[in-house]
Amino acid sequence: MSREPQLPPQVQEQLARYQQLQETLQIVVAQKQQLEIELSETEKALAELEKVTNETPVYKSVGTVLLRMDRENLLTELREKRELLNTRVITLRNQEQKTMARVKEVEEKLREKIRPSGAATA
């Protein structure tokens, strides 16, 4: 027999919710970091592309093949990609902040329920 006291069902549910929120937060942070890396690479590519003239041959990587492209078309494509990535990063930052707030909220509720009734707060 286990001597550890069982947590009330309501606390178990909140603990499960807390763990779920932490996992969601980790996923959001990982996605945001990946998009930030992609955004940085896109901005570097744009900066380099803007340095060359229209006469300079430029190429785009498509899978394992390099295709020659018109510089202006590639600039337009990269600018659109940068705009989309910026929007997605902002969305994920907002989602990260909201999820962090929910994690803290649930964490505090759990602390209140787990805290012994006569314990002093630190």
C-alpha distance (Angstrom), angle and dihedral (degrees) to the residues before:
residue distance angle dihedral
M1 . . .
S2 3.75 . .
R3 3.79 116.7 .
E4 3.80 94.3 -162.2
P5 3.79 113.1 106.1
Q6 3.78 114.8 -112.4
L7 3.78 117.0 -118.3
P8 3.78 115.7 -120.0
P9 3.82 113.7 -102.1
Q10 3.81 91.8 -111.3
V11 3.82 91.0 55.5
Q12 3.81 90.8 45.9
E13 3.81 89.4 53.0
Q14 3.79 92.0 49.3
L15 3.80 90.6 47.2
A16 3.80 89.9 52.3
R17 3.82 89.6 48.6
Y18 3.81 90.0 49.4
Q19 3.81 91.4 52.1
Q20 3.81 90.8 46.8
L21 3.81 91.2 51.2
Q22 3.80 91.1 49.5
E23 3.80 90.4 52.1
T24 3.80 90.7 48.1
L25 3.79 89.7 49.9
Q26 3.80 91.5 51.8
I27 3.80 91.1 50.6
V28 3.81 92.7 48.4
V29 3.81 91.9 48.3
A30 3.81 91.6 49.3
Q31 3.81 92.0 48.9
K32 3.79 91.3 47.4
Q33 3.80 92.2 49.9
Q34 3.80 91.6 49.7
L35 3.80 91.8 50.3
E36 3.81 91.0 47.1
I37 3.81 89.3 54.6
E38 3.80 90.7 48.9
L39 3.80 90.1 47.4
S40 3.80 91.2 51.1
E41 3.81 91.0 50.3
T42 3.80 90.7 48.5
E43 3.80 91.6 50.6
K44 3.82 91.0 49.5
A45 3.80 90.6 50.2
L46 3.81 90.4 49.4
A47 3.79 92.1 49.3
E48 3.80 91.7 51.6
L49 3.79 93.2 44.2
E50 3.79 91.5 51.5
K51 3.83 89.7 56.3
V52 3.81 94.5 61.3
T53 3.80 128.7 73.4
N54 3.79 127.4 -117.1
E55 3.81 88.6 -104.4
T56 3.80 92.5 61.0
P57 3.80 110.8 95.5
V58 3.81 112.2 -119.2
Y59 3.77 129.2 -168.3
K60 3.77 136.4 -157.7
S61 3.77 122.9 -148.9
V62 3.80 111.7 -126.5
G63 3.77 108.1 178.8
T64 3.79 105.9 -55.2
V65 3.81 93.8 -21.3
L66 3.81 130.2 86.0
L67 3.79 113.9 -143.1
R68 3.77 123.1 -162.7
M69 3.80 110.2 -123.6
D70 3.74 139.9 -178.0
R71 3.81 108.8 -95.9
E72 3.81 94.6 -132.9
N73 3.80 93.0 49.8
L74 3.79 90.6 49.6
L75 3.83 91.1 48.0
T76 3.80 90.0 52.1
E77 3.80 91.6 47.7
L78 3.81 92.9 49.3
R79 3.81 92.8 46.8
E80 3.81 90.5 52.5
K81 3.79 90.2 47.5
R82 3.83 90.3 50.0
E83 3.81 91.0 51.0
L84 3.81 91.9 49.5
L85 3.81 92.2 47.0
N86 3.82 91.2 48.5
T87 3.78 90.3 52.9
R88 3.79 92.6 48.2
V89 3.82 92.5 47.7
I90 3.81 91.0 50.8
T91 3.81 90.4 49.0
L92 3.81 91.4 50.4
R93 3.82 91.7 46.9
N94 3.79 89.5 54.1
Q95 3.80 90.9 46.7
E96 3.81 89.6 48.6
Q97 3.81 92.0 52.3
K98 3.81 93.0 47.7
T99 3.80 92.1 47.1
M100 3.81 91.7 48.3
A101 3.79 89.7 51.7
R102 3.81 90.7 51.0
V103 3.81 90.9 47.6
K104 3.81 90.7 53.2
E105 3.79 91.4 46.1
V106 3.81 93.9 51.1
E107 3.80 90.5 42.5
E108 3.79 91.0 55.0
K109 3.81 92.0 48.2
L110 3.79 89.6 50.6
R111 3.80 91.4 50.1
E112 3.80 90.3 51.8
K113 3.80 92.5 50.6
I114 3.80 95.6 43.9
R115 3.81 95.9 42.4
P116 3.80 111.6 102.3
S117 3.79 110.4 -108.7
G118 3.82 94.9 -118.0
A119 3.82 97.6 40.0
A120 3.78 120.2 120.6
T121 3.76 117.0 -123.3
A122 3.78 117.9 -116.2
